[in-house]
């Protein structure tokens, strides 16, 4: 017991001097490194310096700090290496710090930072190297700034970033590869900006993107090509944009999209195939639009939720297909009828197709008037804010100027001259639907920040020289639906950075090539719906940066070789709805970047061998629908039921004939002198790069297999009268191996009429070689009795080659006959068979039985 007491006493003797000693140097330094105006939580390694009017980052913080909160200070400028003394930081909060500039390398040394919050500051630009050194950053918040543009490469060092928030800025457009380097980003917020156009590759550097927020912008058309770059997108938010229409032509192709939000826009119509290339779409939100009617949606086979509340839906007879489709596809729907009167307010999900009355005798006019009234109510514009409601500042009378959004507008005010006096900060100016035939010199003074100018439907016949003077930042110029027939370079000289020029539905007789000389940055030229008759050398001499050229709906009958040569970077060429008689193969030479070619709606005479050879290496989308194309390779019996020329192979040496693979009797016709012919080699140069091929609504009765197209995502063969006979067997086999819906159906023979070519197996069972894949070895057939017929017969190992036609027809096809005879001679010689020929005339004789 005593020993125990002495040991305890000894312990206190040793400990007491230690407690009486002053604090050591490490402890003293840690206490002093916390700035006086901050709170340091050393246990959690947090430092908070909120609302202290700091003008620079304190340099006396604990080195091991992991979380730093500097909200509500007055930093203004972040200099290079501003945080180099804090290498362990993982979270940095700089909200509401009035930051106007981030120097290059401001965050170097923060290799462990996971979250950077720069929201609610005054940033108008980010240098390319401003974010260097943040290789571990997972979340970057830049919402609530004044960013006007994004430079490609700005985010290149953020390879680990998962979320990027750019909402509530002043972005007007997105350039190509704006987000290059963001390989792991899954959510991109771009809402509450002023975006009106997205470059086609704006989202090209986001391979992992799953959610994209673009609501509350100025998108007037669905930017399908740009959105389709984000192939893994699952949720797309496009609400509160002035979109009026969405259709298949917008090109939206998102194979993994599940949720699409288009609520509270201006949609007045929706194409039935608008989302046909979004096969996994589950939820579609169309609330608060102006839809009076909606077609059954095609291609969206997994759609289960459709939101339609707030639309003036007309529940008349035309809505029956919609209700039938909703029931058949088991789609849950909300929304109510806007008319007719007896059904107004009725919920859609309580109606049956039989509840919708179709107009009877004497009621057609009444129903039409009610439907027209419903559509008129849907199109009625909402009330524009008055000057008191808008922000204070200069603004012309009858116009609305929103300084916060940097938008000004005088749409549909009956103006007879271009108004002046808009705020200097205006970036988007909307003058649509007024009436001023001439845009005078220096018409837009003081608008040096203007990015987008809307002059549609103004009756403009002339832009005077210098009309755009001072618009050095202008990128988008809308002159559609006016009366322009010419455009001079002098009129456009004040806008050297113009990238998008819209001239649709004017009176141009030729491409205004001279004017393009003043636009070295022109990216997209829209000339649809004019009266351009041809495209010649020099028409695009000044358009060396041009990527998109839209010439749909003109009168173009000839595109000269070399006419497109200056635009070597061209990616998209629309020539649909013109008067072309052949593919302008010569004009396509040198277009090594062309990805999309539209030739639909032309009366093409032929598709020759190698028609697309110059662009075969780059072409991804080819449109040849509604072009009058009739057949591929050999011809067929004419529509009048008679054969112009027949080549009949008839043999009495059955085994040798079977070795040729032609059977006992095989007849085909030469191409008719009239009609659009498709050469078998027309598509032979197109390889695995092609993603979509549109051949619908032609007159094709046959088509070869196209096995080289290994990356096809869409091939449309609907609306063609295919003959499901042995000539179509290769196509049948190829389509069977495709996991795509192609829409090809049989028109003949009668036994297969209406069947899908892919599924019409019975129609091809009797064809030579049809069972080759099922049976490895076939026994040799027994010789059959000879088939009697009029004329000379050969019983040896010879094939009788009979030409049955009048002399006039034979002479008109002499070249084709010579070529086919030579080919047949070579083919038979290789198999030790001797051909013989006969010619009958002058009348058409029936072929041998």
C-alpha positions in Angstrom: 0.0 0.0 0.0 2.8 2.3 0.8 4.6 1.6 -2.4 1.5 2.5 -4.3 1.3 5.9 -2.6 4.9 6.8 -3.3 4.6 6.0 -7.0 1.5 8.2 -7.2 3.4 11.1 -5.6 6.3 10.6 -7.9 3.9 10.9 -11.0 2.5 14.2 -9.9 6.0 15.6 -9.2 7.0 14.8 -12.9 3.7 16.1 -14.5 3.4 19.4 -12.7 6.4 21.1 -14.3 5.0 20.1 -17.7 1.7 21.8 -17.1 3.3 25.0 -15.9 5.5 25.4 -19.0 4.4 28.0 -21.7 2.8 26.7 -25.0 5.3 25.3 -27.5 6.2 26.9 -30.9 3.9 24.7 -33.1 0.8 25.4 -31.0 1.6 29.2 -30.9 2.1 29.3 -34.7 -1.2 27.4 -35.3 -3.1 29.9 -33.2 -1.5 32.9 -34.9 -2.1 31.7 -38.5 -5.8 32.1 -38.2 -6.6 35.6 -39.6 -8.3 37.9 -37.0 -11.4 38.4 -39.2 -11.9 34.7 -39.8 -13.1 31.7 -37.8 -10.8 28.7 -37.8 -12.1 25.2 -36.9 -8.8 23.4 -36.6 -10.4 20.1 -35.7 -12.4 20.0 -38.9 -9.8 22.0 -40.9 -12.5 24.6 -41.9 -11.8 28.4 -42.2 -14.7 30.9 -42.6 -14.2 34.5 -43.5 -17.7 35.6 -44.7 -18.7 39.2 -45.3 -15.5 40.8 -44.1 -14.9 43.2 -47.0 -11.7 41.4 -47.8 -10.0 42.7 -51.0 -7.5 39.9 -51.3 -7.1 36.3 -50.1 -5.6 36.3 -46.6 -2.1 34.7 -46.5 -2.0 33.7 -42.9 -4.3 30.7 -42.8 -3.5 27.2 -41.5 -1.7 25.3 -44.2 -3.7 22.1 -43.6 -7.1 23.9 -44.3 -9.4 21.8 -46.4 -12.5 24.0 -46.6 -12.3 27.8 -47.1 -15.4 30.0 -47.2 -14.9 33.5 -48.5 -18.4 34.5 -49.4 -19.5 38.1 -49.5 -16.1 39.8 -49.8 -14.8 42.3 -52.4 -12.0 40.3 -54.1 -12.6 41.6 -57.7 -9.4 40.0 -59.1 -7.9 36.6 -58.3 -4.2 36.9 -59.1 -2.0 34.0 -60.2 -1.3 31.4 -57.5 -3.8 33.1 -55.2 -4.2 30.0 -53.1 -0.7 28.4 -53.4 -0.3 28.4 -49.6 -3.3 26.0 -49.2 -2.4 22.8 -51.1 -4.8 20.7 -49.0 -8.0 22.6 -50.0 -10.9 20.4 -51.2 -13.7 23.0 -51.1 -13.4 26.7 -52.0 -16.4 29.0 -51.8 -16.1 32.4 -53.5 -19.7 33.4 -54.0 -20.8 37.0 -54.0 -17.2 38.3 -54.0 -17.6 40.7 -56.9 -14.9 38.8 -58.8 -14.5 40.4 -62.3 -11.3 38.7 -63.4 -9.6 35.3 -62.8 -6.0 35.5 -63.9 -4.3 32.6 -65.7 -3.1 30.1 -63.1 -5.1 31.6 -60.2 -5.8 28.1 -58.9 -2.5 26.4 -59.6 -1.4 24.2 -56.7 -4.9 23.1 -55.8 -4.6 19.6 -57.1 -6.9 18.2 -54.4 -9.8 20.7 -54.9 -13.1 19.0 -55.4 -15.6 21.9 -55.4 -15.1 25.5 -56.6 -18.0 27.9 -56.2 -17.7 31.1 -58.2 -21.4 31.8 -58.5 -22.9 35.3 -58.3 -19.9 37.2 -59.3 -19.2 39.6 -62.3 -17.1 37.4 -64.6 -17.7 38.2 -68.3 -14.9 36.0 -69.6 -12.6 33.1 -68.6 -9.1 33.0 -69.9 -8.1 29.6 -71.4 -5.7 28.8 -68.5 -7.8 30.3 -65.7 -8.7 26.8 -64.4 -5.4 25.1 -64.8 -4.2 22.9 -62.0 -7.7 21.7 -61.0 -7.3 18.1 -62.2 -9.3 16.6 -59.3 -12.2 19.1 -59.5 -15.6 17.4 -59.4 -18.0 20.4 -59.3 -17.6 23.9 -60.8 -20.3 26.5 -60.1 -20.3 29.6 -62.4 -24.0 30.5 -62.3 -25.1 34.1 -61.9 -22.2 35.7 -63.7 -22.0 37.8 -66.9 -20.3 35.3 -69.2 -21.0 36.2 -72.8 -18.9 33.6 -74.5 -17.0 30.3 -73.9 -13.7 29.8 -75.6 -12.8 26.2 -76.7 -10.2 24.9 -74.3 -11.4 26.8 -71.3 -12.4 23.6 -69.4 -9.7 21.4 -71.0 -7.8 20.8 -67.7 -11.0 19.6 -65.8 -10.9 15.9 -66.8 -12.5 14.8 -63.5 -15.4 17.3 -63.5 -18.8 15.8 -63.0 -21.0 18.9 -62.8 -20.7 22.2 -64.6 -23.1 25.0 -63.7 -23.3 27.9 -66.2 -26.9 29.0 -65.5 -28.0 32.6 -65.3 -25.2 34.0 -67.5 -25.4 36.0 -70.8 -24.4 33.3 -73.2 -25.8 33.9 -76.7 -24.2 31.0 -78.6 -22.0 28.0 -78.0 -19.0 27.5 -80.4 -17.8 24.1 -81.6 -16.1 22.0 -78.9 -16.9 24.5 -76.2 -16.6 21.8 -73.6 -13.6 19.9 -74.9 -11.8 17.9 -72.2 -14.8 17.3 -70.0 -14.6 13.5 -70.3 -16.5 12.7 -67.1 -19.1 15.5 -66.9 -22.6 14.1 -66.3 -24.6 17.3 -65.8 -24.3 20.5 -67.7 -26.5 23.5 -66.6 -27.0 26.2 -69.3 -30.4 27.4 -68.2 -31.4 31.1 -68.0 -29.0 32.3 -70.7 -29.8 33.9 -74.1 -28.7 31.0 -76.2 -30.3 31.0 -79.7 -28.0 28.8 -81.7 -25.7 25.9 -80.8 -22.9 25.0 -83.2 -23.3 21.4 -84.4 -20.3 20.3 -82.4 -20.9 22.5 -79.4 -21.4 19.4 -77.2 -18.9 17.2 -79.0 -16.5 16.9 -76.0 -19.0 15.5 -73.5 -19.0 11.7 -74.0 -20.4 11.0 -70.5 -23.1 13.7 -70.3 -26.4 12.3 -68.9 -28.3 15.5 -68.1 -28.5 18.8 -70.0 -30.4 21.8 -68.8 -31.2 24.4 -71.5 -34.5 25.8 -70.2 -35.2 29.5 -70.2 -33.1 30.4 -73.3 -33.9 31.8 -76.8 -33.9 28.7 -78.9 -36.3 29.1 -81.8 -35.6 25.8 -83.4 -34.7 22.4 -81.9 -30.8 22.2 -82.2 -31.0 18.5 -83.1 -27.5 18.1 -84.6 -25.8 19.7 -81.6 -27.9 17.8 -79.1 -27.2 14.5 -80.9 -23.5 14.8 -80.1 -24.3 13.9 -76.5 -25.1 10.3 -77.4 -25.5 9.2 -73.7 -27.9 11.9 -72.7 -30.8 10.6 -70.5 -32.5 13.8 -69.5 -32.9 16.9 -71.7 -34.6 20.1 -70.3 -35.7 22.5 -73.1 -38.7 24.2 -71.4 -39.3 28.0 -71.6 -37.8 28.4 -75.1 -39.7 30.0 -78.0 -39.9 26.8 -80.0 -42.9 26.7 -82.3 -42.3 23.4 -84.0 -40.4 20.1 -83.6 -40.2 17.5 -86.3 -38.0 14.7 -87.7 -36.2 17.2 -89.9 -34.7 18.7 -86.7 -32.5 15.6 -86.5 -32.8 14.8 -82.8 -31.1 11.4 -82.4 -30.5 10.4 -78.7 -30.6 6.6 -78.3 -30.5 6.7 -74.5 -32.8 9.7 -73.8 -35.5 8.9 -71.2 -36.9 12.3 -70.2 -37.6 15.2 -72.5 -39.0 18.4 -71.1 -40.4 21.0 -73.5 -42.9 22.7 -71.2 -44.1 26.3 -71.4 -42.7 27.0 -74.8 -44.5 28.2 -77.9 -45.1 24.8 -79.6 -47.9 25.0 -82.1 -47.2 21.7 -84.0 -45.3 18.5 -83.4 -44.3 16.1 -86.2 -45.3 12.5 -85.8 -41.7 11.3 -86.1 -40.1 14.2 -84.1 -38.7 11.7 -81.6 -38.4 8.6 -83.8 -34.7 8.5 -83.2 -35.1 8.5 -79.4 -36.2 4.9 -78.9 -35.9 4.8 -75.1 -38.0 8.0 -74.4 -40.1 7.4 -71.4 -41.4 10.8 -70.3 -42.4 13.7 -72.6 -43.4 17.0 -70.9 -45.4 19.3 -73.3 -47.3 21.3 -70.7 -48.2 24.9 -71.2 -47.6 25.1 -75.0 -50.0 26.1 -77.8 -50.9 22.6 -79.2 -54.4 22.3 -80.5 -53.6 18.9 -82.0 -51.1 16.2 -81.5 -50.4 13.2 -83.8 -49.7 9.7 -82.6 -45.9 9.7 -82.0 -44.0 7.2 -84.0 -40.7 5.5 -83.0 -41.0 6.3 -79.3 -42.0 2.8 -78.4 -41.2 3.0 -74.7 -43.1 6.3 -74.0 -45.1 5.8 -70.9 -45.8 9.4 -69.6 -47.1 12.3 -71.7 -47.8 15.6 -70.0 -50.2 17.9 -72.0 -51.8 20.1 -69.3 -52.2 23.7 -70.3 -52.6 23.1 -74.1 -55.8 24.2 -76.0 -56.3 20.6 -77.2 -59.2 20.2 -79.7 -61.1 17.0 -78.8 -62.8 16.6 -82.2 -62.8 13.8 -84.7 -59.1 14.5 -85.7 -58.0 13.6 -82.1 -59.3 10.0 -82.4 -56.0 8.6 -83.6 -54.3 10.2 -80.6 -56.6 8.6 -78.1 -56.4 5.2 -79.9 -52.6 5.4 -79.8 -52.5 6.4 -76.1 -54.7 3.4 -75.2 -52.8 1.0 -77.5 -49.3 2.1 -76.3 -50.5 2.3 -72.6 -49.3 5.9 -72.2 -50.4 7.8 -69.1 -51.5 11.3 -70.1 -52.7 14.4 -68.3 -54.3 17.4 -69.9 -57.9 18.5 -70.8 -59.9 19.4 -73.8 -60.0 23.0 -74.9 -62.9 22.4 -77.2 -65.5 21.7 -78.6 -67.8 23.2 -76.0 -69.4 20.0 -74.9 -66.0 18.5 -74.0 -64.3 21.6 -72.8 -62.4 20.8 -69.5 -62.8 17.0 -69.9 -59.7 15.1 -68.9 -58.0 13.3 -71.7 -57.5 10.1 -69.7 -61.3 9.8 -69.2 -62.2 10.0 -72.9 -62.7 7.1 -75.4 -62.3 7.5 -79.2 -66.0 7.0 -79.5 -66.6 10.1 -77.4 -65.2 12.3 -80.1 -67.8 13.1 -82.6 -67.0 13.5 -86.3 -68.8 16.3 -88.1 -72.0 15.1 -89.8 -73.8 16.7 -92.7 -74.2 20.5 -92.2 -71.7 20.6 -89.3 -68.4 20.7 -91.3 -68.4 24.5 -91.4 -69.2 24.9 -87.8 -66.5 22.4 -86.7 -63.9 24.1 -89.0 -64.7 27.5 -87.5 -64.4 26.2 -83.9 -61.1 24.6 -84.7 -59.8 27.7 -86.4 -60.8 29.7 -83.3 -59.0 27.3 -81.0 -55.8 27.6 -83.1 -56.1 31.4 -83.2 -56.4 31.5 -79.4 -53.3 29.3 -79.2 -51.3 31.6 -81.4 -52.4 34.8 -79.6 -49.3 36.5 -78.2 -49.0 37.2 -74.6 -49.0 40.8 -73.4 -45.6 42.5 -73.8 -44.3 44.3 -70.7 -44.7 48.0 -70.6 -41.8 50.4 -70.2 -42.5 50.6 -66.4 -42.2 46.9 -66.1 -38.9 46.8 -67.9 -35.7 48.0 -66.5 -35.0 51.7 -66.4 -32.8 53.2 -69.1 -33.0 54.4 -72.7 -35.5 52.6 -74.9 -37.4 53.7 -78.1 -41.1 54.3 -77.8 -43.3 51.2 -78.5 -40.3 48.9 -77.7 -39.4 46.8 -74.7 -35.8 46.9 -73.3 -34.8 44.3 -70.7 -31.4 45.4 -69.5 -30.9 42.4 -67.2 -31.4 40.0 -70.1 -29.8 42.5 -72.6 -32.7 42.0 -75.0 -34.6 44.7 -76.8 -37.6 44.2 -79.0 -40.2 46.1 -81.1 -41.9 43.1 -82.8 -45.0 43.8 -84.7 -45.3 47.5 -83.8 -46.0 48.8 -87.3 -42.7 50.7 -87.5 -41.9 52.4 -90.8 -38.2 53.0 -90.0 -35.5 51.3 -87.9 -35.7 52.8 -84.4 -32.7 54.1 -82.5 -31.9 54.7 -78.9 -31.6 51.2 -77.6 -29.4 50.5 -74.5 -25.7 50.1 -75.4 -25.6 46.7 -73.7 -28.2 45.2 -76.0 -27.1 41.8 -77.3 -30.4 40.6 -78.9 -32.5 43.1 -80.9 -35.9 41.9 -82.3 -37.5 44.1 -85.0 -39.6 41.4 -86.7 -42.9 42.1 -88.4 -42.5 45.8 -89.0 -42.4 47.6 -92.3 -39.2 49.3 -93.5 -38.3 48.6 -97.2 -34.8 50.0 -96.8 -32.2 49.5 -94.0 -30.2 52.8 -94.2 -26.5 53.4 -93.6 -25.5 53.1 -89.9 -28.9 52.0 -88.9 -27.9 50.6 -85.5 -25.7 53.2 -83.8 -24.3 52.5 -80.4 -25.0 48.7 -80.5 -21.4 47.5 -80.5 -22.3 44.6 -78.2 -25.1 43.3 -80.5 -24.9 39.6 -81.1 -28.2 38.7 -82.7 -30.4 40.9 -85.0 -33.9 39.8 -86.1 -35.3 41.6 -89.2 -37.7 38.9 -90.5 -41.0 39.9 -92.2 -40.1 43.5 -92.6 -40.6 44.0 -96.3 -36.9 44.8 -96.7 -35.9 45.2 -100.4 -32.4 46.8 -99.8 -29.6 47.1 -97.4 -27.7 50.2 -98.1 -23.9 50.3 -98.0 -22.8 50.5 -94.4 -26.1 49.4 -93.0 -24.4 47.2 -90.4 -21.6 49.7 -89.6 -20.4 49.3 -86.0 -21.8 45.8 -85.4 -18.4 44.3 -84.8 -19.7 41.5 -82.5 -22.7 40.5 -84.6 -22.9 36.8 -85.1 -26.6 36.1 -86.1 -28.4 38.1 -88.8 -32.0 37.1 -89.6 -33.3 38.6 -92.9 -35.8 35.8 -93.7 -39.2 36.4 -95.4 -38.3 39.8 -97.0 -38.1 41.0 -100.6 -34.3 41.0 -101.1 -33.0 40.1 -104.6 -29.5 41.3 -104.1 -27.0 41.9 -101.4 -23.7 43.8 -101.6 -20.4 43.4 -99.7 -20.6 47.0 -98.7 -23.8 46.4 -96.9 -22.2 43.7 -94.7 -18.8 45.2 -94.2 -19.5 46.4 -90.6 -20.0 42.8 -89.3 -16.8 40.9 -90.0 -17.6 38.2 -87.4 -21.0 37.3 -88.8 -21.4 33.6 -88.6 -25.0 32.9 -89.4 -26.9 34.6 -92.2 -30.6 33.8 -92.8 -31.9 34.8 -96.2 -34.8 32.3 -96.6 -37.9 33.2 -98.6 -36.6 36.2 -100.4 -36.2 36.8 -104.2 -32.6 35.8 -104.9 -32.0 34.5 -108.4 -28.5 33.5 -107.6 -26.2 33.1 -104.5 -25.0 36.5 -103.5 -21.4 35.5 -103.9 -20.0 39.1 -103.9 -21.5 39.8 -100.5 -19.9 36.7 -99.0 -16.5 38.3 -99.6 -17.2 40.6 -96.6 -17.9 37.6 -94.3 -14.7 35.7 -93.6 -16.2 34.0 -90.6 -19.5 32.9 -92.2 -20.4 29.5 -90.7 -24.0 28.9 -91.9 -25.8 30.4 -95.0 -29.6 29.9 -95.3 -31.1 30.5 -98.8 -34.1 28.2 -98.7 -37.2 29.2 -100.6 -35.6 31.6 -103.1 -35.5 31.3 -106.9 -31.8 30.3 -107.4 -31.5 28.5 -110.7 -27.9 27.3 -110.7 -24.7 27.2 -108.7 -21.6 28.2 -110.6 -17.9 28.8 -110.0 -17.3 31.8 -107.9 -20.7 31.8 -106.1 -19.0 30.7 -102.9 -15.6 32.3 -103.5 -15.7 34.2 -100.2 -17.1 31.5 -98.1 -14.0 29.6 -97.1 -15.2 29.1 -93.5 -18.7 27.9 -94.5 -19.8 24.7 -92.8 -23.6 24.7 -93.5 -25.2 25.6 -96.8 -29.0 25.5 -97.1 -30.4 25.7 -100.7 -33.7 23.8 -100.3 -36.8 24.7 -102.2 -35.1 26.7 -105.0 -35.1 26.0 -108.8 -31.6 24.7 -109.1 -31.2 22.4 -112.1 -27.4 22.5 -112.4 -24.5 22.6 -109.9 -21.3 23.2 -111.9 -18.1 21.3 -111.0 -16.0 23.4 -108.7 -19.0 25.5 -107.6 -18.6 24.3 -104.0 -14.8 24.0 -104.1 -14.1 27.2 -102.1 -16.1 25.8 -99.1 -13.7 23.0 -98.4 -14.9 22.7 -94.8 -18.5 22.3 -95.8 -20.3 19.7 -93.5 -23.9 20.1 -94.4 -25.4 20.6 -97.9 -29.1 20.8 -98.5 -30.2 20.7 -102.1 -33.6 19.1 -101.6 -36.7 20.3 -103.3 -34.9 21.6 -106.4 -34.9 20.6 -110.1 -31.8 18.5 -110.3 -31.8 15.6 -112.7 -28.7 13.9 -111.4 -26.3 13.8 -108.5 -23.8 16.7 -108.8 -20.9 14.3 -108.4 -18.4 16.7 -110.0 -19.4 19.5 -107.7 -18.8 17.3 -104.6 -15.1 16.9 -105.4 -12.9 18.3 -102.6 -15.6 18.3 -100.0 -13.7 16.0 -97.7 -15.6 17.1 -94.5 -19.2 16.7 -95.9 -21.3 14.8 -93.4 -24.9 15.4 -94.5 -26.3 15.6 -98.1 -29.9 16.2 -98.9 -31.2 15.6 -102.4 -34.8 14.7 -101.6 -37.6 15.9 -103.8 -35.5 16.2 -107.0 -36.5 14.3 -110.1 -33.3 12.5 -110.4 -32.9 10.7 -113.7 -30.2 8.3 -112.5 -27.8 7.3 -109.7 -24.7 6.4 -111.6 -21.8 4.3 -110.4 -19.7 6.2 -107.9 -22.3 8.9 -107.5 -21.1 9.7 -104.0 -17.5 8.7 -104.4 -16.0 12.2 -103.7 -17.6 12.3 -100.2 -17.7 8.6 -99.4 -15.1 9.0 -96.7 -17.0 11.6 -94.6 -20.7 11.2 -95.4 -22.9 10.2 -92.5 -26.4 11.1 -93.6 -27.8 10.8 -97.1 -31.3 11.8 -98.1 -32.8 10.6 -101.4 -36.4 10.2 -100.5 -39.2 11.3 -102.8 -36.8 11.5 -105.8 -38.6 9.4 -108.3 -36.1 6.6 -108.2 -37.5 3.5 -109.8 -35.1 0.5 -109.9 -31.7 -0.8 -109.3 -29.7 -2.7 -111.9 -31.7 -4.7 -114.4 -35.1 -3.5 -115.3 -38.5 -5.1 -115.0 -41.8 -5.4 -116.8 -43.2 -2.0 -117.5 -46.2 -0.6 -115.8 -48.3 -1.1 -118.9 -47.8 -4.8 -118.7 -45.4 -5.4 -121.6 -41.7 -6.1 -121.9 -39.6 -3.7 -123.8 -36.6 -6.1 -124.1 -36.0 -9.5 -122.5 -32.9 -11.6 -122.1 -34.0 -15.2 -121.5 -31.7 -17.9 -120.6 -33.1 -21.3 -121.5 -31.2 -24.5 -121.1 -31.6 -28.2 -121.6 -28.4 -29.0 -119.7 -29.9 -28.6 -116.3 -26.9 -29.4 -114.1 -24.7 -26.9 -115.9 -27.4 -24.2 -115.7 -27.7 -24.9 -112.0 -24.0 -24.4 -111.7 -24.5 -20.9 -113.1 -27.1 -20.3 -110.3 -29.8 -19.2 -112.7 -32.2 -22.1 -112.6 -34.0 -23.6 -115.5 -35.5 -20.3 -116.7 -34.4 -16.8 -115.7 -35.7 -13.7 -117.4 -35.0 -10.0 -116.8 -35.5 -6.8 -118.7 -33.1 -4.1 -119.7 -33.7 -0.7 -118.2 -36.5 1.2 -119.8 -35.5 4.3 -121.8 -37.5 6.5 -119.4 -37.6 6.5 -115.6 -35.0 7.0 -112.9 -32.4 4.3 -112.8 -30.2 3.4 -109.9 -26.9 1.8 -110.9 -25.9 -1.2 -108.7 -22.7 0.6 -107.9 -24.3 3.9 -106.9 -23.8 3.2 -103.2 -20.7 0.9 -103.5 -18.3 3.6 -102.3 -20.2 4.4 -99.2 -18.6 2.6 -96.3 -19.0 2.2 -92.5 -19.2 6.0 -91.9 -22.8 6.3 -93.2 -25.2 6.4 -90.3 -28.5 7.1 -92.0 -29.9 6.4 -95.5 -33.3 7.8 -96.6 -34.9 6.2 -99.7 -38.5 6.3 -98.7 -41.3 7.3 -101.0 -39.6 6.4 -104.3 -40.6 3.8 -106.9 -38.0 1.2 -106.1 -39.0 -2.4 -106.9 -35.5 -3.7 -106.2 -32.4 -2.7 -104.3 -29.1 -4.5 -103.8 -27.8 -5.5 -100.4 -25.5 -2.9 -98.9 -23.3 -5.0 -96.5 -20.5 -2.3 -96.4 -22.8 0.0 -94.4 -21.9 -1.6 -91.1 -22.7 1.4 -88.8 -26.2 2.3 -90.1 -28.5 3.6 -87.3 -31.4 4.3 -89.7 -32.4 3.2 -93.1 -35.9 4.1 -94.4 -37.2 2.1 -97.3 -40.9 2.8 -96.7 -43.3 3.8 -99.5 -41.5 1.7 -102.2 -43.3 -1.0 -104.3 -40.7 -3.8 -103.8 -41.1 -7.0 -105.8 -40.3 -9.8 -103.5 -38.9 -12.3 -106.0 -35.5 -13.9 -106.4 -33.9 -10.6 -107.5 -34.6 -9.2 -104.0 -33.2 -12.2 -102.1 -29.9 -10.5 -101.3 -31.7 -7.5 -99.9 -34.0 -9.7 -97.9 -31.0 -11.5 -96.4 -29.2 -8.3 -95.6 -32.2 -6.7 -93.9 -32.8 -9.8 -91.8 -29.3 -9.3 -90.3 -30.1 -5.7 -89.4 -31.5 -4.8 -86.0 -33.4 -1.8 -87.5 -36.9 -0.9 -88.6 -36.6 -0.2 -92.3 -40.2 0.0 -93.4 -39.7 -2.0 -96.6 -42.9 -3.9 -97.7 -43.7 -6.1 -100.6 -46.0 -4.9 -103.4 -45.7 -8.1 -105.4 -46.3 -11.0 -105.9 -49.9 -10.9 -104.6 -49.1 -13.7 -102.1 -46.6 -11.4 -100.3 -48.4 -8.1 -100.8 -48.2 -6.0 -97.6 -45.6 -8.2 -95.9 -42.4 -6.8 -94.6 -39.5 -7.6 -96.9 -37.5 -8.7 -93.9 -40.2 -11.1 -92.8 -41.4 -12.4 -96.2 -39.4 -15.6 -96.0 -41.9 -17.7 -97.9 -41.6 -15.5 -101.0 -38.0 -16.4 -101.3 -38.0 -20.1 -100.5 -38.1 -21.2 -104.1 -35.2 -19.0 -105.2 -31.8 -20.6 -106.2 -29.5 -20.5 -103.2 -32.3 -19.6 -100.8 -31.6 -22.6 -98.7 -27.9 -22.4 -98.9 -27.5 -21.3 -95.3 -29.8 -24.0 -94.0 -28.3 -27.1 -95.8 -24.6 -27.6 -96.2 -24.8 -30.2 -98.9 -27.4 -30.7 -101.5 -27.7 -33.9 -103.6 -27.4 -33.4 -107.3 -30.8 -33.1 -109.0 -32.0 -35.7 -111.4 -32.1 -34.7 -115.1 -35.5 -33.5 -116.1 -37.4 -33.9 -119.3 -36.7 -31.2 -121.9 -39.1 -28.4 -122.2 -40.5 -28.1 -125.7 -40.7 -24.8 -127.4 -40.7 -23.3 -130.9 -37.4 -22.6 -132.6 -34.0 -24.2 -132.6 -33.0 -26.4 -129.7 -29.6 -27.5 -128.4 -29.3 -30.6 -126.3 -25.5 -30.4 -125.6 -23.7 -28.4 -122.9 -24.9 -25.2 -124.4 -27.1 -22.4 -123.4 -29.6 -20.8 -125.8 -29.5 -17.1 -125.5 -32.7 -15.6 -127.1 -33.2 -12.0 -127.8 -36.9 -11.2 -128.3 -37.6 -7.7 -129.5 -38.4 -5.6 -132.6 -35.3 -4.4 -134.5 -35.9 -0.8 -133.6 -35.7 -1.6 -129.9 -32.6 -3.8 -130.4 -30.8 -1.1 -132.2 -31.6 1.5 -129.5 -30.0 -0.8 -126.9 -27.1 -2.0 -129.1 -24.4 -0.9 -126.7 -26.1 -2.5 -123.7 -26.6 -5.7 -125.7 -23.0 -5.9 -126.8 -21.8 -5.4 -123.2 -24.1 -8.0 -121.8 -23.3 -10.5 -124.5 -19.6 -10.1 -123.9 -20.1 -10.5 -120.1 -22.2 -13.6 -120.7 -19.6 -15.0 -123.1 -16.9 -14.6 -120.5 -19.0 -16.1 -117.8 -20.0 -19.2 -119.8 -16.5 -19.7 -121.1 -15.1 -20.0 -117.6 -17.5 -22.9 -117.1 -16.8 -24.5 -120.5 -20.3 -23.7 -121.9 -20.9 -22.5 -125.4 -23.5 -19.8 -125.9 -25.6 -19.4 -129.0 -27.9 -16.5 -130.0 -31.0 -16.0 -132.0 -32.8 -12.8 -132.8 -36.5 -12.7 -133.6 -38.6 -9.8 -134.9 -40.1 -7.6 -136.0 -42.9 -8.2 -133.4 -42.6 -9.0 -129.8 -42.8 -12.7 -129.2 -43.7 -14.3 -125.9 -40.8 -15.9 -124.0 -40.5 -19.7 -124.0 -42.6 -21.5 -121.4 
